[in-house]
Amino acid sequence: MGAPYYQFCPVAKAMELLDERWTMLLLREMLAGTEHFNDLRRGLPRMSPTLLSHRLDQLQRAGLIDRVRQGTDVRYVLTQAGFELRPVVEQLSMWGIRWIGELGDADLDPKLLLWDMHRNIDHLTVPAARTVIALLFPDAHPAQRRWWLVIQDGDADVCDADPGYEVSVEVQCSLRAMTRFWRGDIEWATLLLTGDATTIGPRHLRQALPSWFTRPAYAGVPRVAVAG
């Protein structure tokens, strides 16, 4: 728990728990369906394992999550109290996309971007056979420029080394442009038209590519021009 505000106001009482660093982002990950420690780390790559363990313990003691063990498998599952924070997190994301300004270079992370994309795939639209998307981000750090998304049998994985499978579609796009597309700042057709993104592969797969993903709900929120 954070430092007490010593106010009876329920906002103050709630924020004593929720306004500590990483807590709301951890809840964001769990509301997105992540339940395992290592997967939580992939969604929060800059959060130390020690701090993640501490925050999970805090939320468990507060009654927002349960720790469920099945053999060697350990899952962290939201309770009713945790699930009731969904509209709070969703409204924060919509407010943030509507009112917060342009992204800084430090906000761009290909690993985090592809982790979010891989869990938002519409598997009903992806071809039944194994589908491999190879991505190149020329503006990323040299060690983080090449990635692969492997989609098969209703599952998906993110690879930073060539998995050795035949590539279905190759995409070259700046990391900033792909991030802006994912956030809903720009449409895929516009990226292709301006040359900010190029694709290589069979025409029907290149055309279907954007339909394979379901962007976050905040991507559809109208933007407001903020002075400065």
Wavefront OBJ file of the C-alpha trace (Angstrom):
o trace
v 0.000 0.000 0.000
v 1.117 3.554 -0.695
v 1.374 6.315 1.862
v -2.044 7.082 3.367
v -3.824 10.309 2.480
v -5.801 10.298 5.742
v -9.035 11.233 3.980
v -12.400 9.485 4.141
v -12.955 10.143 0.412
v -13.171 6.804 -1.463
v -10.978 8.218 -4.237
v -8.244 8.782 -1.661
v -8.675 5.279 -0.242
v -8.556 3.693 -3.689
v -5.466 5.639 -4.705
v -3.602 4.516 -1.605
v -3.538 1.141 -3.330
v -3.561 2.032 -7.014
v -1.258 5.028 -7.433
v 2.006 3.184 -6.775
v 4.311 2.874 -9.776
v 3.412 0.021 -12.182
v 0.248 -1.028 -10.324
v -2.241 0.202 -12.924
v -0.127 -1.160 -15.771
v 0.015 -4.532 -14.052
v -3.769 -4.486 -13.793
v -3.936 -3.508 -17.479
v -1.981 -6.633 -18.364
v -4.153 -8.877 -16.218
v -7.345 -7.398 -17.641
v -5.943 -8.213 -21.086
v -5.898 -11.865 -20.023
v -2.298 -12.358 -18.890
v -2.052 -14.720 -15.909
v 1.521 -16.060 -15.767
v 4.517 -14.340 -14.212
v 6.792 -14.575 -17.262
v 4.044 -13.294 -19.570
v 3.438 -10.379 -17.214
v 7.142 -9.594 -17.473
v 6.868 -9.552 -21.281
v 4.058 -7.015 -21.050
v 6.017 -4.955 -18.487
v 9.612 -5.360 -19.721
v 11.037 -2.488 -17.673
v 9.540 -3.666 -14.391
v 12.005 -5.688 -12.342
v 11.009 -9.250 -11.364
v 11.421 -8.342 -7.702
v 9.060 -5.385 -7.965
v 6.574 -7.444 -9.985
v 6.506 -10.100 -7.259
v 6.023 -7.379 -4.637
v 3.134 -5.766 -6.510
v 1.442 -9.134 -7.039
v 1.707 -9.805 -3.308
v 0.217 -6.383 -2.552
v -2.723 -6.940 -4.885
v -3.316 -10.397 -3.459
v -3.375 -9.073 0.105
v -5.748 -6.318 -1.014
v -8.119 -8.901 -2.507
v -7.760 -7.864 -6.150
v -6.122 -11.073 -7.337
v -5.863 -14.741 -6.347
v -2.770 -16.909 -6.731
v -3.865 -20.243 -8.195
v -1.486 -23.222 -8.206
v -2.121 -26.335 -10.313
v 0.878 -28.621 -9.956
v 3.878 -26.591 -11.048
v 1.703 -24.071 -12.887
v 1.011 -20.802 -11.046
v -1.551 -18.334 -12.334
v -2.528 -14.897 -11.051
v -6.269 -14.453 -11.504
v -8.321 -11.316 -10.956
v -11.064 -11.419 -8.334
v -14.365 -9.593 -8.703
v -12.746 -6.534 -7.123
v -9.991 -6.661 -9.734
v -12.360 -7.148 -12.661
v -14.432 -4.160 -11.545
v -11.433 -1.957 -12.396
v -11.837 -2.757 -16.116
v -13.927 0.369 -16.915
v -11.443 2.488 -14.945
v -8.498 1.199 -16.978
v -10.427 1.492 -20.241
v -11.451 5.070 -19.522
v -7.853 5.965 -18.615
v -6.647 4.563 -21.942
v -9.294 6.481 -23.862
v -8.537 9.709 -22.000
v -4.819 9.216 -22.594
v -5.149 8.628 -26.345
v -7.524 11.588 -26.665
v -5.583 14.189 -24.707
v -1.924 13.176 -24.350
v 0.398 14.413 -27.086
v 2.930 12.852 -29.438
v 5.074 9.873 -28.491
v 8.719 10.372 -27.583
v 11.453 8.139 -28.985
v 11.843 6.436 -25.594
v 8.179 5.359 -25.771
v 8.813 3.195 -28.844
v 9.508 -0.455 -28.045
v 9.212 -3.135 -30.762
v 9.132 -5.994 -28.253
v 6.251 -4.463 -26.328
v 4.419 -3.475 -29.518
v 4.554 -6.976 -30.995
v 3.608 -8.540 -27.660
v 0.423 -6.459 -27.713
v -0.219 -7.222 -31.371
v 0.224 -10.984 -30.946
v -2.502 -11.169 -28.318
v -4.925 -9.169 -30.450
v -5.051 -11.421 -33.498
v -8.402 -12.298 -35.038
v -7.696 -15.979 -35.593
v -10.907 -16.378 -37.589
v -9.473 -14.188 -40.361
v -5.962 -15.685 -40.494
v -5.350 -18.529 -42.997
v -5.708 -22.002 -41.508
v -2.137 -22.923 -42.411
v 0.810 -21.607 -40.413
v 1.143 -17.894 -41.126
v 4.471 -16.138 -40.561
v 4.824 -12.360 -40.690
v 8.397 -11.074 -40.905
v 8.814 -7.478 -39.773
v 11.688 -5.075 -40.245
v 11.870 -1.785 -38.329
v 14.760 0.163 -39.928
v 14.656 2.923 -37.298
v 14.876 0.584 -34.295
v 18.075 -0.324 -32.463
v 20.081 -2.713 -34.689
v 19.523 -5.597 -32.268
v 15.750 -5.018 -32.356
v 15.071 -4.450 -36.037
v 13.953 -7.919 -37.160
v 10.970 -9.782 -35.716
v 8.660 -12.624 -36.655
v 5.049 -13.299 -35.711
v 4.153 -16.985 -36.026
v 0.408 -17.710 -36.086
v -0.856 -21.284 -36.066
v -3.702 -23.357 -34.609
v -5.317 -20.433 -32.799
v -2.065 -19.447 -31.112
v 0.647 -16.890 -31.830
v 4.216 -16.284 -30.797
v 6.679 -13.409 -31.067
v 10.221 -14.293 -32.180
v 13.319 -12.083 -32.237
v 15.277 -14.807 -34.077
v 14.321 -16.423 -37.367
v 12.067 -19.378 -36.455
v 13.000 -21.102 -39.714
v 9.507 -21.210 -41.202
v 8.489 -20.032 -44.648
v 7.479 -16.375 -44.483
v 3.936 -15.563 -45.622
v 4.242 -11.755 -45.669
v 7.196 -9.435 -45.135
v 6.580 -5.958 -43.720
v 9.035 -3.079 -43.619
v 7.865 -0.103 -41.623
v 9.315 2.431 -39.234
v 8.722 1.553 -35.606
v 7.075 4.908 -35.038
v 4.690 4.443 -37.962
v 3.712 0.923 -36.863
v 3.138 2.158 -33.317
v 0.977 5.006 -34.600
v -1.053 2.536 -36.663
v -1.574 0.304 -33.644
v -2.696 3.272 -31.526
v -5.138 4.372 -34.233
v -3.279 7.590 -35.097
v -3.062 6.544 -38.747
v -4.622 3.901 -40.969
v -2.768 1.066 -42.690
v -3.855 2.187 -46.157
v -2.309 5.605 -45.461
v 0.999 4.038 -44.423
v 1.109 2.123 -47.704
v 0.107 5.168 -49.740
v 2.812 7.367 -48.198
v 5.455 4.655 -48.436
v 5.943 4.520 -44.664
v 5.139 0.801 -44.892
v 5.868 -1.706 -47.650
v 4.837 -5.354 -47.912
v 6.141 -8.335 -49.876
v 4.195 -11.528 -50.468
v 1.168 -12.901 -52.305
v -1.304 -10.149 -53.086
v -4.246 -11.738 -51.226
v -2.163 -12.068 -48.049
v -0.817 -8.520 -48.286
v -4.341 -7.173 -48.680
v -5.715 -9.274 -45.818
v -2.873 -8.476 -43.399
v -4.488 -5.580 -41.474
v -7.683 -7.601 -40.985
v -5.733 -10.225 -39.034
v -5.418 -7.848 -36.093
v -7.951 -6.267 -33.763
v -6.543 -2.967 -32.569
v -7.194 -1.863 -28.967
v -10.506 -0.132 -28.296
v -8.746 3.187 -27.714
v -7.564 3.176 -31.360
v -11.049 4.295 -32.405
v -11.259 7.229 -29.992
v -11.468 10.656 -31.718
v -8.386 12.788 -31.070
v -8.328 16.317 -29.720
v -5.689 18.773 -30.891
v -3.829 19.913 -27.778
v -2.013 23.239 -27.909
v 1.741 22.803 -27.465
l 1 2 3 4 5 6 7 8 9 10 11 12 13 14 15 16 17 18 19 20 21 22 23 24 25 26 27 28 29 30 31 32 33 34 35 36 37 38 39 40 41 42 43 44 45 46 47 48 49 50 51 52 53 54 55 56 57 58 59 60 61 62 63 64 65 66 67 68 69 70 71 72 73 74 75 76 77 78 79 80 81 82 83 84 85 86 87 88 89 90 91 92 93 94 95 96 97 98 99 100 101 102 103 104 105 106 107 108 109 110 111 112 113 114 115 116 117 118 119 120 121 122 123 124 125 126 127 128 129 130 131 132 133 134 135 136 137 138 139 140 141 142 143 144 145 146 147 148 149 150 151 152 153 154 155 156 157 158 159 160 161 162 163 164 165 166 167 168 169 170 171 172 173 174 175 176 177 178 179 180 181 182 183 184 185 186 187 188 189 190 191 192 193 194 195 196 197 198 199 200 201 202 203 204 205 206 207 208 209 210 211 212 213 214 215 216 217 218 219 220 221 222 223 224 225 226 227 228
